Amino acid sequence: MLNGTNASGSPTAQLDDLDRKLLELLSKNSRRTNNSLAEELGIAASTCLARLNALRDSGVISRFTIEVDPQVLGRELEALIFVRIRPGARHLMANFATQMRDKPGVRQLFFLGGADDFVLHVAVRNSSDVRQFVLDNLSANPAVATTQTSLVFEHSHGTGEF
């Protein structure tokens, strides 16, 4: 499964068409049974399980998770908050990222290269909540130089090739 390394020296996996199809099926529904996956792939259940275990053992599959609809939980507003860290506070970036991951409402955190250092994807009840999130967690943080908030009108996942 692991057949090489990428430019940074990290191991890479060589996937065949069957592995890619298995990943595609799992990305749509990770709760599918091994038997249903094997049937759709046209292979034996034991072969499917061996493939799945190899994908997990090699790190191609790092975890299984769920997706929660924030609107069902009353979080009607999603926003992307772009954050720049002060030049003198660069040493606090790892700590900042750890703190932000644990904040209620934070769905995703991206560490960036470019003009901004981070993007926080938050889901909150309303515009007052996003305002309060920025005031309490970002504007009051001495490491933060600037923020810029963009509202998300629609959020969908790509189909992504494997």
C-alpha positions as MATLAB code, in Angstrom:
seq = 'MLNGTNASGSPTAQLDDLDRKLLELLSKNSRRTNNSLAEELGIAASTCLARLNALRDSGVISRFTIEVDPQVLGRELEALIFVRIRPGARHLMANFATQMRDKPGVRQLFFLGGADDFVLHVAVRNSSDVRQFVLDNLSANPAVATTQTSLVFEHSHGTGEF';
ca = [
       0.000    0.000    0.000;
       2.742    2.527    0.922;
       4.957    2.661   -2.113;
       6.901    5.890   -2.024;
       7.397    9.315   -0.556;
       6.253   12.769   -1.574;
       8.385   15.908   -1.917;
       8.376   16.458    1.857;
       9.522   12.885    2.538;
       6.147   11.695    3.840;
       5.024    8.234    2.791;
       2.518    8.014   -0.059;
       0.095    5.247   -0.925;
      -0.437    3.784   -4.362;
      -4.148    3.145   -4.740;
      -5.689    0.978   -7.423;
      -9.172    1.459   -8.861;
     -10.716   -0.844   -6.252;
      -9.172    1.134   -3.370;
     -10.400    4.388   -4.908;
     -13.940    3.049   -5.334;
     -13.937    1.781   -1.731;
     -12.848    5.229   -0.499;
     -15.537    6.885   -2.608;
     -18.241    4.634   -1.142;
     -17.018    5.198    2.410;
     -16.794    8.976    1.936;
     -20.494    8.997    1.055;
     -21.466    6.772    3.987;
     -18.837    5.467    6.399;
     -21.435    3.381    8.253;
     -21.972    0.959    5.404;
     -21.480   -2.668    6.280;
     -18.553   -4.589    4.915;
     -20.975   -6.943    3.128;
     -22.765   -4.084    1.330;
     -19.440   -2.558    0.293;
     -18.170   -5.912   -0.979;
     -21.373   -6.505   -2.917;
     -21.229   -3.116   -4.623;
     -17.553   -3.570   -5.418;
     -18.146   -7.090   -6.736;
     -15.592   -8.711   -4.433;
     -15.637  -11.161   -1.544;
     -16.384   -9.740    1.915;
     -13.003  -11.029    3.151;
     -11.214   -9.172    0.321;
     -13.139   -5.997    1.106;
     -12.259   -6.222    4.799;
      -8.590   -6.827    3.973;
      -8.600   -3.757    1.697;
     -10.291   -1.640    4.354;
      -7.805   -2.752    7.018;
      -4.873   -2.031    4.694;
      -6.218    1.464    4.005;
      -6.528    2.082    7.754;
      -3.151    0.550    8.629;
      -1.356    2.597    5.973;
      -2.930    5.843    7.210;
      -4.956    6.497    4.046;
      -8.050    6.319    6.266;
      -7.196    8.254    9.396;
     -10.598    8.154   11.106;
     -14.293    7.602   10.670;
     -16.537   10.488   11.616;
     -20.027   11.904   11.414;
     -21.329   15.081    9.879;
     -23.765   17.086   11.997;
     -26.141   19.578   10.386;
     -25.631   22.766   12.426;
     -29.055   24.126   11.445;
     -30.782   21.199   13.146;
     -28.976   22.265   16.330;
     -30.171   25.858   15.971;
     -26.947   27.168   14.458;
     -28.495   28.945   11.480;
     -25.505   31.101   10.552;
     -22.130   29.924    9.307;
     -19.190   32.260    8.830;
     -15.558   32.169    7.771;
     -13.352   34.336    9.948;
      -9.949   35.187    8.520;
      -7.346   35.880   11.195;
      -3.929   37.497   11.045;
      -1.538   37.035   13.931;
       0.634   39.986   15.008;
       4.211   39.700   13.690;
       5.575   39.781   17.253;
       3.252   36.981   18.331;
       4.191   34.330   15.765;
       5.455   32.076   18.550;
       1.851   31.886   19.856;
       0.373   30.426   16.662;
       0.271   26.792   17.808;
      -1.327   27.792   21.097;
      -3.846   29.981   19.261;
      -4.826   27.084   16.987;
      -5.296   24.738   19.954;
      -7.464   27.284   21.768;
      -9.636   27.965   18.726;
     -10.263   24.263   17.975;
     -11.874   23.902   21.401;
     -14.207   26.917   21.142;
     -17.936   26.188   20.863;
     -19.159   26.754   17.337;
     -15.818   26.163   15.595;
     -16.417   23.550   12.904;
     -13.062   23.769   11.128;
      -9.762   25.563   11.506;
      -7.339   26.098    8.646;
      -3.712   27.185    9.059;
      -2.806   29.150    5.936;
       0.075   30.449    3.913;
      -0.566   33.884    2.454;
      -1.924   37.157    3.771;
      -4.000   35.533    6.531;
      -2.733   32.996    9.044;
      -5.950   31.163    9.886;
      -9.509   30.701    8.725;
     -12.091   29.647   11.287;
     -15.311   28.097   10.015;
     -17.926   28.729   12.690;
     -21.594   27.816   13.025;
     -23.610   30.011   15.381;
     -27.232   30.931   16.036;
     -27.215   34.415   14.521;
     -25.171   37.484   13.640;
     -25.031   38.579   17.278;
     -23.337   35.284   18.155;
     -20.712   35.644   15.439;
     -20.066   39.206   16.601;
     -19.694   38.012   20.187;
     -17.394   35.171   19.092;
     -15.099   37.662   17.358;
     -15.125   40.076   20.306;
     -14.567   37.449   23.007;
     -12.138   35.118   21.260;
     -10.322   37.148   18.630;
     -10.421   40.896   19.252;
      -9.595   40.326   22.929;
      -6.714   37.987   22.054;
      -3.367   39.836   22.225;
      -1.893   37.605   19.499;
      -4.503   38.653   16.926;
      -3.738   41.612   14.657;
      -6.844   41.637   12.446;
      -9.937   39.647   11.555;
     -12.276   39.674    8.593;
     -15.607   37.848    8.646;
     -17.486   36.503    5.639;
     -20.932   34.961    5.916;
     -21.517   31.561    4.322;
     -24.680   31.438    2.226;
     -24.250   27.817    1.178;
     -21.815   25.076    2.140;
     -21.375   21.847    0.215;
     -18.715   19.195   -0.050;
     -16.855   18.426   -3.245;
     -16.898   14.960   -4.684;
     -13.093   14.789   -4.612;
     -11.207   12.109   -6.475;
      -9.156    9.572   -4.596;
];
